[in-house]
Amino acid sequence: MNTPPNLIVLGRIVGVHGVRGWVKVYSDCRPREAIFSYANLYAQRGNQPPTTLKLECGKMQGKGLIAKFSECNDRDSAYALHGLTLLVDRADLPTTADNEYYWADLKGLEVVNLDNQPLGTVADLFETGANDVMVVKNAHNKEQLIPFVQPDYVREIDFSSSRIIVDWSDDWLSD
């Protein structure tokens, strides 16, 4: 996906709900329903340029989220939105405190261990319930899963040098 650098992924449309234009939404936000805090979202499919979607309404539905966007009034128009990635302009995100950051800011940072040995770059992050996990890919495209637990494993995040220092060994490579 060729996304402009000012746009941050918040979630995606994963299905349709009913016959009146509602869609099922997967949210990367925490709490999940925070995705509905943005009246104007951008939507992108693959490498196509992002387009604007105006949120009319969003709510919890069972264990998931559903949303209604302007100009989407029937099942066919809702189905046309299926698979779109939902993004927001970075300028619209709430300001973080000094020791807070967005996951999007960590992706692409170099990861080195305490011996200054490069382990790769942050490709993704995900939740497990117990703790968050960094997916670190090395130059050979091999992945290491490193618990994102501060200060036990993640010792320092240095945005000025674009690196994360971890207490981790290259020998602990995930298969």
Backbone as ProteinMPNN parsed JSONL, in Angstrom:
{"seq_chain_A": "MNTPPNLIVLGRIVGVHGVRGWVKVYSDCRPREAIFSYANLYAQRGNQPPTTLKLECGKMQGKGLIAKFSECNDRDSAYALHGLTLLVDRADLPTTADNEYYWADLKGLEVVNLDNQPLGTVADLFETGANDVMVVKNAHNKEQLIPFVQPDYVREIDFSSSRIIVDWSDDWLSD", "coords_chain_A": {"N_chain_A": [[0.839, -1.17, 0.0], [0.617, 2.156, -0.87], [0.821, 4.657, 0.995], [0.301, 8.058, 1.854], [2.673, 9.842, 3.913], [1.577, 11.366, 5.972], [-0.747, 10.135, 6.731], [-2.302, 7.865, 8.942], [-2.884, 4.512, 9.692], [-5.946, 3.37, 10.95], [-7.742, 1.298, 10.99], [-9.93, -1.088, 9.336], [-12.423, -1.86, 6.858], [-14.369, -4.63, 7.182], [-16.558, -6.073, 6.413], [-20.099, -6.281, 5.578], [-23.129, -5.006, 7.061], [-26.328, -5.744, 7.478], [-28.952, -4.235, 5.429], [-29.0, -1.537, 4.939], [-26.747, -0.014, 4.359], [-24.768, -0.134, 6.314], [-21.533, -1.007, 7.643], [-19.155, -3.489, 8.751], [-16.528, -2.913, 11.003], [-13.08, -3.19, 11.65], [-11.041, -2.177, 14.229], [-7.943, -0.64, 14.972], [-7.563, 1.002, 17.057], [-7.322, 1.937, 20.541], [-9.316, 2.68, 23.18], [-11.301, 0.407, 21.167], [-13.581, 1.641, 19.976], [-12.786, 4.243, 19.683], [-12.141, 4.879, 17.114], [-14.345, 6.016, 16.031], [-14.211, 8.634, 16.724], [-13.402, 10.337, 14.805], [-14.67, 12.342, 12.397], [-14.145, 12.654, 9.698], [-12.658, 10.359, 7.748], [-10.043, 8.769, 5.925], [-10.004, 6.597, 3.154], [-8.55, 3.756, 1.678], [-7.643, 1.6, -0.969], [-5.423, -0.835, -1.694], [-2.877, 0.368, -3.818], [-4.184, 2.598, -4.679], [-5.075, 6.098, -4.729], [-5.886, 7.714, -1.595], [-9.29, 8.296, -0.538], [-11.884, 10.43, 0.767], [-13.998, 9.598, 3.477], [-17.038, 10.233, 5.034], [-18.052, 9.905, 8.261], [-21.132, 8.967, 9.483], [-22.323, 7.645, 11.615], [-21.348, 5.481, 14.268], [-21.002, 2.454, 16.123], [-20.882, 0.06, 18.861], [-21.543, -3.333, 18.219], [-22.655, -6.141, 19.395], [-19.815, -8.038, 19.839], [-18.324, -6.61, 18.101], [-17.72, -3.793, 15.847], [-19.765, -1.463, 14.115], [-20.435, 0.714, 11.347], [-21.77, 3.643, 9.731], [-21.529, 5.323, 6.766], [-21.634, 8.452, 4.977], [-23.444, 8.751, 1.907], [-23.645, 6.056, 1.567], [-26.0, 3.925, 1.359], [-27.217, 1.477, 0.971], [-27.01, -2.143, 0.737], [-25.395, -2.883, -1.458], [-23.778, -0.586, -1.947], [-22.47, -0.538, 0.479], [-21.09, -2.955, 0.36], [-19.257, -2.306, -1.6], [-17.419, -0.873, -0.162], [-16.097, -2.735, 1.312], [-13.083, -4.138, 2.497], [-11.56, -1.838, 2.392], [-8.936, 0.177, 3.709], [-8.872, 2.111, 6.624], [-7.958, 5.38, 7.403], [-6.408, 8.185, 9.111], [-5.586, 11.649, 9.243], [-2.442, 12.484, 10.534], [-2.266, 14.881, 11.943], [-4.75, 15.11, 13.091], [-4.785, 13.362, 15.188], [-4.878, 12.789, 18.746], [-2.717, 14.639, 20.924], [0.234, 13.226, 22.242], [1.509, 12.276, 25.482], [4.699, 12.942, 27.109], [5.991, 10.433, 27.52], [4.603, 8.769, 25.852], [3.54, 7.264, 22.728], [2.599, 6.59, 19.358], [1.893, 3.434, 17.828], [2.38, 3.494, 15.12], [4.498, 5.237, 14.969], [6.597, 3.703, 15.799], [7.027, 1.762, 13.915], [9.32, 0.736, 11.466], [11.553, 1.642, 12.815], [14.954, 1.027, 13.718], [16.088, -1.89, 15.382], [18.168, -2.725, 17.997], [20.328, -4.745, 20.057], [21.546, -4.933, 23.499], [24.253, -5.202, 23.117], [24.705, -3.66, 20.961], [24.184, -4.925, 18.593], [22.678, -5.21, 15.484], [19.282, -6.125, 15.076], [17.222, -5.904, 13.318], [14.369, -4.283, 11.796], [11.402, -2.681, 13.043], [8.565, -4.192, 12.001], [5.913, -4.602, 12.55], [3.383, -4.454, 15.132], [1.579, -6.139, 17.7], [-1.179, -7.156, 19.816], [-1.309, -9.456, 22.542], [-2.782, -9.985, 24.714], [-1.582, -10.584, 27.184], [0.71, -9.009, 26.88], [2.057, -6.507, 24.634], [3.543, -7.171, 21.404], [6.469, -6.883, 19.449], [7.124, -7.182, 16.011], [9.961, -7.96, 14.477], [11.896, -7.605, 11.665], [14.702, -8.942, 10.024], [17.589, -8.365, 7.85], [17.498, -10.576, 6.208], [14.906, -11.13, 5.974], [13.831, -12.597, 8.018], [11.814, -13.163, 10.881], [11.641, -11.901, 14.204], [10.004, -12.21, 17.228], [9.456, -9.992, 19.691], [8.776, -9.378, 23.016], [6.969, -6.499, 23.902], [7.763, -5.14, 26.412], [8.401, -2.894, 28.816], [10.614, -2.002, 31.415], [11.793, -4.42, 30.937], [12.381, -5.921, 28.489], [12.312, -4.065, 26.366], [14.39, -1.531, 26.41], [15.048, 1.105, 25.713], [13.665, 3.735, 23.775], [14.604, 5.575, 21.183], [13.891, 8.168, 19.435], [15.323, 10.17, 18.17], [17.577, 8.962, 17.097], [16.351, 7.043, 15.661], [15.955, 4.406, 16.681], [15.464, 1.405, 18.612], [16.392, 0.069, 21.657], [16.968, -3.099, 22.899], [16.8, -5.754, 25.333], [17.769, -8.445, 24.239], [18.619, -11.365, 22.363], [20.206, -12.225, 19.289], [20.293, -14.896, 18.891], [17.897, -15.892, 19.69], [16.097, -16.232, 17.666], [12.958, -16.329, 16.06], [11.238, -19.125, 14.667]], "CA_chain_A": [[0.0, 0.0, 0.0], [1.384, 3.388, -1.004], [0.079, 5.614, 1.801], [1.017, 9.293, 2.172], [3.254, 9.741, 5.259], [0.775, 12.049, 6.989], [-1.918, 9.338, 7.062], [-2.045, 6.776, 9.875], [-3.908, 3.468, 9.614], [-6.745, 3.188, 12.165], [-8.509, 0.064, 10.923], [-10.367, -1.461, 7.991], [-13.793, -2.321, 6.71], [-14.208, -6.081, 7.049], [-17.783, -6.739, 5.974], [-21.318, -5.474, 5.534], [-24.059, -5.302, 8.147], [-27.696, -5.393, 7.125], [-29.265, -3.823, 4.057], [-29.125, -0.08, 4.891], [-25.478, 0.663, 4.127], [-23.835, -0.247, 7.436], [-20.392, -1.897, 7.418], [-18.413, -3.969, 9.916], [-15.236, -2.242, 11.066], [-12.042, -3.644, 12.572], [-10.333, -0.981, 14.696], [-6.645, -0.767, 15.638], [-7.542, 1.982, 18.143], [-7.614, 1.492, 21.894], [-10.314, 1.644, 23.006], [-11.659, 0.157, 19.766], [-14.58, 2.584, 19.479], [-12.162, 5.556, 19.461], [-12.106, 5.124, 15.669], [-15.515, 6.828, 15.713], [-13.94, 10.01, 17.148], [-12.981, 11.091, 13.628], [-15.792, 12.491, 11.467], [-13.625, 12.443, 8.351], [-11.614, 9.356, 7.622], [-9.606, 8.491, 4.563], [-10.123, 5.18, 2.818], [-7.615, 3.413, 0.602], [-7.595, 0.208, -1.419], [-4.159, -1.103, -2.387], [-2.06, 1.537, -4.137], [-5.002, 3.697, -5.167], [-5.008, 7.265, -3.843], [-6.93, 7.728, -0.573], [-10.475, 9.13, -0.718], [-12.481, 10.818, 2.044], [-15.266, 9.017, 3.894], [-17.618, 10.98, 6.138], [-18.721, 9.014, 9.196], [-22.422, 9.435, 9.996], [-22.605, 7.018, 12.898], [-20.618, 4.259, 14.548], [-21.36, 1.931, 17.435], [-20.592, -1.331, 19.18], [-22.61, -4.265, 17.851], [-22.144, -7.394, 19.937], [-18.384, -7.915, 20.154], [-17.664, -5.877, 17.029], [-18.079, -2.405, 15.563], [-20.389, -1.2, 12.82], [-20.425, 2.141, 11.016], [-22.557, 4.108, 8.592], [-20.86, 6.442, 6.11], [-22.457, 9.219, 4.038], [-23.535, 8.257, 0.527], [-23.672, 4.59, 1.587], [-27.361, 3.74, 1.851], [-27.761, 0.144, 0.719], [-26.04, -3.232, 0.884], [-24.444, -2.856, -2.573], [-22.78, 0.465, -1.728], [-21.675, -0.973, 1.629], [-20.181, -4.001, -0.097], [-18.186, -1.646, -2.363], [-16.428, -0.37, 0.804], [-15.442, -3.884, 1.94], [-11.655, -4.271, 2.216], [-10.852, -0.56, 2.447], [-8.188, 0.541, 4.905], [-9.307, 3.398, 7.156], [-6.811, 6.167, 7.851], [-6.677, 9.535, 9.593], [-4.434, 12.547, 9.144], [-1.673, 12.514, 11.786], [-2.57, 16.135, 12.636], [-6.022, 14.939, 13.792], [-4.614, 12.474, 16.337], [-4.622, 13.492, 20.014], [-1.315, 14.818, 21.293], [0.688, 12.239, 23.222], [2.344, 12.745, 26.589], [6.14, 12.777, 26.86], [6.418, 9.032, 27.477], [3.663, 8.029, 25.018], [3.765, 7.32, 21.29], [1.718, 5.73, 18.575], [2.574, 2.302, 17.211], [2.823, 3.908, 13.784], [5.793, 5.906, 15.122], [7.628, 2.695, 16.069], [7.27, 0.954, 12.716], [10.446, 1.197, 10.667], [12.715, 1.942, 13.64], [15.96, -0.027, 13.834], [16.13, -2.533, 16.695], [19.497, -3.24, 18.344], [20.353, -5.273, 21.415], [22.427, -4.226, 24.431], [25.611, -5.253, 22.559], [24.638, -2.832, 19.744], [24.042, -5.813, 17.446], [21.391, -4.949, 14.822], [18.374, -7.259, 14.991], [16.308, -5.656, 12.21], [13.509, -3.113, 11.953], [10.041, -2.989, 13.494], [7.653, -4.359, 10.87], [4.531, -4.541, 13.028], [3.149, -4.702, 16.55], [0.254, -6.696, 17.935], [-1.523, -7.463, 21.193], [-1.54, -10.865, 22.847], [-3.579, -10.055, 25.931], [-0.646, -10.434, 28.293], [1.559, -7.856, 26.564], [2.203, -6.253, 23.207], [4.693, -7.843, 20.809], [7.054, -6.274, 18.243], [7.583, -8.076, 14.953], [11.201, -7.368, 13.976], [12.411, -8.326, 10.499], [16.106, -8.653, 9.744], [17.939, -8.18, 6.435], [17.18, -11.818, 5.498], [13.445, -11.214, 6.04], [13.422, -13.484, 9.111], [11.13, -12.415, 11.93], [11.783, -12.155, 15.629], [8.917, -11.65, 18.022], [10.042, -9.49, 20.929], [7.756, -8.794, 23.888], [7.105, -5.058, 24.088], [7.638, -4.962, 27.853], [9.397, -1.944, 29.297], [11.962, -1.976, 30.864], [12.362, -5.772, 30.93], [12.964, -6.245, 27.186], [12.504, -2.805, 25.635], [15.121, -0.695, 27.353], [15.047, 2.529, 25.331], [13.164, 4.126, 22.463], [15.301, 6.818, 20.856], [13.391, 8.651, 18.156], [16.33, 11.021, 17.519], [18.464, 8.091, 16.304], [15.461, 6.072, 14.986], [16.282, 3.048, 17.113], [14.964, 0.849, 19.864], [17.39, -0.797, 22.277], [16.277, -4.18, 23.595], [17.567, -6.801, 25.992], [17.364, -9.583, 23.414], [19.745, -11.947, 21.637], [19.944, -12.677, 17.927], [20.18, -16.353, 18.965], [16.522, -16.242, 20.042], [15.332, -16.018, 16.432], [11.722, -17.111, 15.916], [11.209, -19.957, 13.444]], "C_chain_A": [[0.888, 1.238, 0.0], [0.614, 4.512, -0.314], [0.897, 6.866, 2.021], [1.495, 9.271, 3.628], [2.432, 10.432, 6.342], [-0.459, 11.252, 7.404], [-1.525, 8.11, 7.893], [-3.206, 5.783, 9.797], [-4.603, 3.327, 10.973], [-7.499, 1.87, 12.169], [-8.876, -0.26, 9.494], [-11.821, -1.911, 8.02], [-13.731, -3.802, 6.348], [-15.475, -6.802, 6.615], [-18.942, -5.763, 5.922], [-22.234, -5.914, 6.672], [-25.449, -4.827, 7.735], [-27.827, -4.923, 5.691], [-29.321, -2.301, 3.897], [-27.797, 0.66, 4.81], [-24.486, 0.617, 5.27], [-22.73, -1.249, 7.082], [-19.812, -2.335, 8.755], [-17.014, -3.382, 9.86], [-14.328, -2.955, 12.056], [-11.226, -2.407, 12.938], [-9.017, -1.351, 15.352], [-6.537, 0.17, 16.829], [-7.783, 1.298, 19.481], [-8.089, 2.682, 22.677], [-10.777, 1.561, 21.549], [-12.606, 1.201, 19.197], [-14.026, 3.998, 19.295], [-12.056, 5.884, 17.969], [-13.277, 6.012, 15.249], [-15.357, 8.277, 16.175], [-13.62, 10.919, 15.97], [-14.127, 11.136, 12.626], [-15.349, 12.227, 10.028], [-12.464, 11.46, 8.401], [-11.204, 9.282, 6.161], [-9.7, 6.993, 4.362], [-9.227, 4.894, 1.626], [-7.705, 1.92, 0.313], [-6.296, 0.036, -2.199], [-3.34, 0.159, -2.592], [-2.857, 2.698, -4.715], [-4.88, 4.885, -4.217], [-6.139, 7.222, -2.816], [-8.085, 8.657, -0.957], [-11.047, 9.427, 0.662], [-13.801, 10.091, 2.264], [-15.778, 9.826, 5.078], [-18.44, 10.025, 6.997], [-20.014, 9.661, 9.674], [-22.65, 8.923, 11.41], [-21.741, 5.779, 13.047], [-20.973, 3.774, 15.935], [-20.876, 0.496, 17.6], [-21.804, -2.161, 18.769], [-22.14, -5.641, 18.276], [-20.697, -7.205, 20.361], [-17.63, -7.098, 19.119], [-18.133, -4.439, 16.924], [-18.781, -2.346, 14.217], [-20.434, 0.305, 12.616], [-21.298, 2.404, 9.805], [-21.856, 5.347, 8.057], [-21.836, 7.146, 5.168], [-22.389, 8.596, 2.657], [-23.523, 6.734, 0.443], [-25.004, 4.187, 2.203], [-27.972, 2.374, 1.584], [-26.639, -0.886, 0.795], [-24.987, -3.213, -0.231], [-23.374, -1.795, -2.367], [-21.907, 0.131, -0.515], [-20.659, -2.029, 1.201], [-19.018, -3.411, -0.902], [-17.092, -1.099, -1.439], [-15.622, -1.499, 1.454], [-13.968, -3.957, 1.522], [-10.879, -2.972, 2.253], [-10.115, -0.406, 3.772], [-8.641, 1.922, 5.329], [-8.125, 4.116, 7.781], [-7.282, 7.52, 8.371], [-5.403, 10.356, 9.421], [-3.758, 12.619, 10.506], [-2.006, 13.772, 12.597], [-3.873, 16.037, 13.433], [-5.923, 14.021, 15.007], [-4.416, 13.296, 17.607], [-3.12, 13.574, 20.287], [-0.946, 13.807, 22.366], [1.484, 12.917, 24.334], [3.805, 12.442, 26.266], [6.562, 11.322, 26.727], [5.454, 8.156, 26.672], [3.991, 8.211, 23.549], [2.751, 6.419, 20.632], [2.525, 4.596, 17.978], [3.103, 2.677, 15.835], [4.183, 4.591, 13.841], [6.926, 4.915, 15.353], [7.979, 1.878, 14.826], [8.382, 1.582, 11.881], [11.674, 1.562, 11.481], [13.661, 0.736, 13.671], [15.94, -0.573, 15.256], [17.526, -3.108, 16.888], [19.445, -3.769, 19.765], [21.368, -4.507, 22.262], [23.883, -4.227, 23.977], [25.727, -4.451, 21.276], [24.61, -3.675, 18.468], [22.692, -5.541, 16.795], [20.561, -6.227, 14.696], [17.401, -7.113, 13.821], [15.529, -4.371, 12.434], [12.11, -3.569, 12.375], [9.132, -3.026, 12.273], [6.202, -4.197, 11.309], [4.53, -4.7, 14.535], [1.764, -5.308, 16.678], [0.085, -6.995, 19.415], [-1.68, -8.964, 21.365], [-2.483, -11.042, 24.018], [-2.689, -9.858, 27.137], [0.233, -9.199, 28.099], [1.568, -7.664, 25.055], [3.483, -6.919, 22.717], [5.141, -7.077, 19.574], [7.435, -7.382, 17.282], [8.78, -7.37, 14.322], [11.71, -8.226, 12.826], [13.853, -7.918, 10.254], [16.337, -8.55, 8.239], [17.609, -9.409, 5.593], [15.685, -12.117, 5.54], [12.965, -12.242, 7.066], [12.849, -12.624, 10.227], [11.561, -12.864, 13.314], [10.602, -11.507, 16.308], [9.489, -11.28, 19.378], [8.936, -8.888, 21.777], [8.014, -7.297, 24.081], [6.808, -4.751, 25.558], [8.778, -4.072, 28.308], [9.483, -2.037, 30.814], [12.588, -3.36, 30.738], [13.067, -6.107, 29.622], [13.233, -4.993, 26.362], [13.113, -1.816, 26.619], [15.023, 0.793, 27.017], [14.459, 2.693, 23.936], [13.736, 5.494, 22.191], [14.875, 7.273, 19.472], [14.422, 9.504, 17.429], [17.3, 10.198, 16.682], [17.669, 6.994, 15.582], [15.789, 4.634, 15.368], [15.645, 2.705, 18.449], [16.032, -0.098, 20.388], [16.65, -1.82, 23.133], [17.265, -5.108, 24.288], [17.121, -8.114, 25.355], [18.582, -10.084, 22.658], [19.313, -12.364, 20.241], [19.777, -14.192, 17.886], [18.748, -16.795, 19.232], [15.594, -16.037, 18.865], [14.117, -16.93, 16.367], [11.792, -17.924, 14.632], [9.957, -19.731, 12.674]], "O_chain_A": [[1.816, 1.337, 0.803], [-0.152, 5.232, -0.955], [2.081, 6.768, 2.344], [0.799, 8.739, 4.492], [2.58, 10.109, 7.521], [-1.154, 11.65, 8.338], [-0.555, 7.416, 7.588], [-4.371, 6.177, 9.834], [-3.95, 3.184, 12.007], [-7.86, 1.37, 13.233], [-8.241, 0.214, 8.552], [-12.362, -2.286, 9.061], [-13.126, -4.186, 5.347], [-15.465, -8.023, 6.464], [-18.784, -4.571, 6.189], [-22.133, -7.031, 7.177], [-25.699, -3.624, 7.657], [-26.959, -5.165, 4.851], [-29.659, -1.819, 2.816], [-27.726, 1.839, 5.156], [-23.448, 1.275, 5.202], [-22.949, -2.2, 6.333], [-19.955, -1.643, 9.763], [-16.387, -3.355, 8.801], [-14.746, -3.288, 13.165], [-10.774, -1.675, 12.058], [-8.961, -2.256, 16.184], [-5.534, 0.147, 17.543], [-8.371, 0.218, 19.545], [-7.329, 3.637, 22.837], [-10.659, 2.528, 20.796], [-12.45, 1.607, 18.046], [-14.738, 4.869, 18.795], [-11.898, 7.049, 17.605], [-13.206, 6.686, 14.222], [-16.287, 9.069, 16.027], [-13.573, 12.14, 16.122], [-14.516, 10.109, 12.069], [-16.094, 11.645, 9.239], [-11.432, 11.716, 9.021], [-11.952, 9.693, 5.274], [-9.498, 6.216, 5.295], [-9.151, 5.684, 0.685], [-7.826, 1.095, 1.218], [-6.09, 0.675, -3.231], [-3.131, 0.931, -1.656], [-2.276, 3.675, -5.188], [-4.611, 4.703, -3.03], [-7.233, 6.748, -3.123], [-7.881, 9.674, -1.619], [-10.721, 8.736, 1.627], [-14.621, 9.981, 1.352], [-15.032, 10.077, 6.025], [-19.4, 9.416, 6.525], [-19.998, 10.771, 10.206], [-23.106, 9.656, 12.288], [-21.438, 5.104, 12.063], [-21.219, 4.58, 16.832], [-20.516, -0.182, 16.638], [-22.947, -1.742, 18.949], [-21.314, -6.251, 17.596], [-20.388, -6.313, 21.151], [-16.42, -6.91, 19.244], [-18.845, -3.933, 17.791], [-18.439, -3.084, 13.293], [-20.466, 1.076, 13.576], [-21.534, 1.527, 8.975], [-21.617, 6.304, 8.794], [-22.749, 6.522, 4.627], [-21.386, 7.985, 2.289], [-23.402, 6.18, -0.65], [-25.13, 4.113, 3.426], [-29.128, 2.136, 1.934], [-25.464, -0.534, 0.903], [-23.815, -3.494, 0.021], [-22.192, -2.059, -2.584], [-20.728, 0.484, -0.488], [-19.505, -1.998, 1.629], [-17.916, -3.958, -0.885], [-15.963, -0.884, -1.88], [-14.588, -1.25, 2.073], [-13.647, -3.85, 0.338], [-9.652, -2.991, 2.154], [-10.613, -0.809, 4.823], [-8.783, 2.813, 4.491], [-7.385, 3.544, 8.581], [-8.407, 7.945, 8.106], [-4.293, 9.825, 9.451], [-4.429, 12.797, 11.522], [-2.022, 13.718, 13.827], [-4.075, 16.814, 14.365], [-6.878, 13.913, 15.777], [-3.845, 14.385, 17.553], [-2.36, 12.679, 19.919], [-1.722, 13.561, 23.29], [2.055, 13.991, 24.144], [4.109, 11.773, 25.278], [7.414, 11.007, 25.897], [5.484, 6.932, 26.796], [4.638, 9.185, 23.162], [2.123, 5.584, 21.284], [3.702, 4.764, 17.658], [4.172, 2.216, 15.436], [4.944, 4.535, 12.875], [8.091, 5.244, 15.13], [9.093, 1.368, 14.702], [8.388, 2.786, 11.624], [12.743, 1.774, 10.908], [13.226, -0.415, 13.653], [15.794, 0.181, 16.218], [18.012, -3.878, 16.059], [18.639, -3.32, 20.58], [21.977, -3.546, 21.792], [24.665, -3.369, 24.388], [26.733, -4.545, 20.574], [24.97, -3.195, 17.393], [21.662, -5.627, 17.462], [21.06, -7.269, 14.269], [16.816, -8.103, 13.38], [15.967, -3.483, 13.166], [11.697, -4.695, 12.096], [8.951, -2.016, 11.594], [5.364, -3.719, 10.545], [5.549, -5.038, 15.139], [0.879, -5.031, 15.868], [1.056, -7.079, 20.167], [-2.126, -9.662, 20.453], [-2.937, -12.155, 24.281], [-3.0, -9.057, 28.018], [0.468, -8.44, 29.039], [1.145, -8.538, 24.298], [4.391, -7.198, 23.5], [4.32, -6.67, 18.752], [8.001, -8.399, 17.684], [8.634, -6.314, 13.707], [11.93, -9.426, 12.987], [14.196, -6.736, 10.269], [15.396, -8.638, 7.451], [17.453, -9.292, 4.377], [15.25, -13.213, 5.188], [11.828, -12.707, 6.995], [13.321, -11.518, 10.49], [11.811, -14.045, 13.558], [10.241, -10.373, 15.991], [9.951, -12.142, 20.125], [8.228, -7.988, 21.324], [9.133, -6.883, 24.384], [5.768, -4.19, 25.903], [9.952, -4.429, 28.208], [8.435, -2.148, 31.45], [13.782, -3.474, 30.464], [14.223, -6.53, 29.633], [14.281, -4.883, 25.726], [12.446, -1.33, 27.533], [14.926, 1.636, 27.909], [14.721, 1.895, 23.036], [13.406, 6.463, 22.874], [15.42, 6.827, 18.463], [14.409, 9.565, 16.199], [17.797, 10.679, 15.664], [18.261, 6.113, 14.958], [15.89, 3.757, 14.511], [15.338, 3.564, 19.275], [16.52, -0.962, 19.659], [15.822, -1.468, 23.974], [18.419, -5.229, 23.877], [16.227, -8.799, 25.854], [19.482, -9.305, 22.347], [18.181, -12.806, 20.04], [19.182, -14.721, 16.947], [18.417, -17.961, 19.019], [14.423, -15.703, 19.047], [14.217, -18.137, 16.585], [12.34, -17.467, 13.628], [9.759, -20.342, 11.624]]}, "name": "protein", "num_of_chains": 1, "seq": "MNTPPNLIVLGRIVGVHGVRGWVKVYSDCRPREAIFSYANLYAQRGNQPPTTLKLECGKMQGKGLIAKFSECNDRDSAYALHGLTLLVDRADLPTTADNEYYWADLKGLEVVNLDNQPLGTVADLFETGANDVMVVKNAHNKEQLIPFVQPDYVREIDFSSSRIIVDWSDDWLSD"}
